[in-house]
Amino acid sequence: MENFESSKINPLEQGAGASRVFEGEMGLPVIEKIYGESAEFFAGEIKRLLPPRLEAYTMSVLDVGSHRGEFLKDLLTEFGDDYKFDVTAIDANETALKDNLAAKMKVVGNVAQLPFQDNAFDITVMRYVLPWNKKEDQKEILSEVNRVSNKYAIVQHSGAPRENSSEWQSEFHKLFLGHAPKLQRETAYFSSPTEIETWMDEKGINYQTIQDRVVPDISELFIAKYELSPEDAARVNEILADKDFVEQVAWVFEKKK
Ligand SMILES: C[S@@+](CC[C@H](N)C(=O)[O-])C[C@H]1O[C@@H](n2cnc3c(N)ncnc32)[C@H](O)[C@@H]1O
């Protein structure tokens, strides 16, 4: 496994902290509720964008923020023999990456500074990585995903709604500011799709929005996953109140040549 020492900076810790969401026995319901459909959804897009070729062809794929390959493993099982993949995974969390059996090549690093050449991958996928990074880093991550993609990238995100996003953020972010100690994070910023699209416009990314839906009842996921005490669970419910949802959005980036 390659390890890029130079990228051992703050964002790595933020990323690594995020991985707690996927750990332990309670990880599965969280993934099911928010992302139960996403392996099939991403696979459908890949098949639409890059239909199988008649001649033998191995498609290079990068999974950004791959963790233990939970998503990657499910994604790859969606394809038959008419597709061959050469998969690279990158994540800040070295321990999680060691358990990632879905990727052939594994790289420990900061996804805001991808250690790959321009156009290195036919397709780049990224699911649920942005919110654990500072706004400036989120912009860089999007730009980097676009830079290393030769043809397409597919990015899925959950965060603030398009409507009244700052109002939603000012409540939702309280979850991570110590009001419920088990949820405390150094960095959590649930950007809205509109913010992300503005950043992508600034970065000259050519994108299409391919999904935009509301996922309700997020509080119960936090409560179950972190086995919150009744007091903390009540606090989470009180904080989220009428903001107990996320907006889930996905984009395809098509690389301008
Ligand atoms: C919530 S998990 C999602 C894992 C996987 N993409 C999935 O959907 O199953 C977020 C992952 O992104 C990684 N991550 C977040 N920000 C990162 C950064 N700046 N650099 C490297 N990895 C990062 C975390 O370490 C974590 O493994």
The ligand as a Tripos MOL2 file, in Angstrom:
@<TRIPOS>MOLECULE
LIG
   27    29     1     0     0
SMALL
NO_CHARGES

@<TRIPOS>ATOM
      1 C1        -18.4440    8.1920    5.3170 C.3       1 LIG1
      2 S1        -17.1040    7.3040    4.5960 S.3       1 LIG1
      3 C2        -17.6640    6.7890    2.9710 C.3       1 LIG1
      4 C3        -16.9530    5.5250    2.4890 C.3       1 LIG1
      5 C4        -17.3600    5.0550    1.0860 C.3       1 LIG1
      6 N1        -17.1170    6.0760    0.0970 N.3       1 LIG1
      7 C5        -18.8010    4.6170    1.0480 C.2       1 LIG1
      8 O1        -19.6380    5.3540    0.5060 O.co2     1 LIG1
      9 O2        -19.0940    3.5250    1.5570 O.co2     1 LIG1
     10 C6        -16.0520    8.6700    4.1810 C.3       1 LIG1
     11 C7        -14.6610    8.2250    3.8630 C.3       1 LIG1
     12 O3        -13.9900    9.3200    3.2440 O.3       1 LIG1
     13 C8        -12.7050    9.4440    3.8090 C.3       1 LIG1
     14 N2        -12.2970   10.8600    3.6940 N.ar      1 LIG1
     15 C9        -13.0330   11.9650    3.9880 C.ar      1 LIG1
     16 N3        -12.3160   13.0780    3.7410 N.ar      1 LIG1
     17 C10       -11.1000   12.6720    3.3010 C.ar      1 LIG1
     18 C11        -9.9240   13.3530    2.8780 C.ar      1 LIG1
     19 N4         -9.8380   14.6790    2.8480 N.pl3     1 LIG1
     20 N5         -8.8770   12.5990    2.4490 N.ar      1 LIG1
     21 C12        -8.9550   11.2560    2.4420 C.ar      1 LIG1
     22 N6        -10.0250   10.5460    2.8330 N.ar      1 LIG1
     23 C13       -11.0940   11.2520    3.2540 C.ar      1 LIG1
     24 C14       -12.8610    8.9540    5.2510 C.3       1 LIG1
     25 O4        -11.6310    8.5190    5.7950 O.3       1 LIG1
     26 C15       -13.8790    7.8310    5.1090 C.3       1 LIG1
     27 O5        -13.2830    6.5890    4.9310 O.3       1 LIG1
@<TRIPOS>BOND
     1     1     2 1
     2     2     3 1
     3     2    10 1
     4     3     4 1
     5     4     5 1
     6     5     6 1
     7     5     7 1
     8     7     8 2
     9     7     9 1
    10    10    11 1
    11    11    12 1
    12    11    26 1
    13    12    13 1
    14    13    14 1
    15    13    24 1
    16    14    15 ar
    17    14    23 ar
    18    15    16 ar
    19    16    17 ar
    20    17    18 ar
    21    17    23 ar
    22    18    19 1
    23    18    20 ar
    24    20    21 ar
    25    21    22 ar
    26    22    23 ar
    27    24    25 1
    28    24    26 1
    29    26    27 1
@<TRIPOS>SUBSTRUCTURE
     1 LIG1         1 GROUP 0 **** ****
